[in-house]
Amino acid sequence: MATQVHACLVGNWVNLCDDPECKIGEAQASPSVWWEEGAKIYSPIKKDEADTFYKLDYVHIYYKGIDYRINPIFIQIVTT
């Protein structure tokens, strides 16, 4: 079985595993390693401020030379 990590980046769904330079999360892991090691995201248990975009859950993604910060709901895992 192969696991693929897909993400919606600026309105386009892409297979992050297609880019050998792709990195996800603070540890900057490859998409498959990120998934296998627990798929960590930024998600504060306690927010210091209310009503701010900066404290929303997110994942950093480096894909095809561009850095993205997306909400985890825009990631899908596909196993074939």
N, C-alpha and C positions, 0 to 999 in steps of 0.2 A: 504494500500500500504506500502511496505517495501522498504527502500532505502539502497543499499549496495555501499560501496566505494571500488573499485578495484584499484590496483596499480601494475605496472610492476617493480619488485624489482630484480635487477641483472638478467634480462632476463626472469623472471617467473611472470606471472600474478597471483596475489593472492587477495582474498577477505579480506580486512583489518578488516572487522567486525567479522571475525572468531576468532580473537585473542582478548580476553577480556582485555588484558593489552596494546593493541595498542593505541598509542597517536600520534596526528598529530598537526603540527604547533607550534608556539612559546607558545601558551596557553596550549599546551599538552592536547588537547581535544580528546575524543573518535572520531572515524571516523564519526559516525552519527551526533554527536553534532557539529563537525567541519563543516560539510556540512550545517547543519541547521542554523548555526550562520554566514554564509557568506563565508566559505571556504577561509580564508585568506592565502596568500602566501607571500613570500619575493619577492618583485618586485619594485626595486628603480625607482622613477620617473626620477631622475637625477643620472647619473653614474659619480663618481669621476674619474674613470679610464676607458679607452677604451681597448678593446682586452684582457680582463681578464675573466677567468672562474669564479672568485669569485663574480662577479656582475650579473651573470645570474639569472633569476627567479628560485626559488626553494621552496620546501616544506620539512620540517623535518618530518620524520616518524620513530617511534619506533615500531617495529614489531617483535614479537617472540624473544625478548632479543637483537635485533640488531638495531642500529641507521642507518638510511638512509637519504640521502639528494638527492632528485630527482627533475627533471624538472616537472612542473605541467602537461605537455602534456602526461605524463605517468600515469595519474589518469583517471579512468572512473567511472561514476556514473550509477548504474543500479537500476531501479525502477521496482518492480514486484508486 
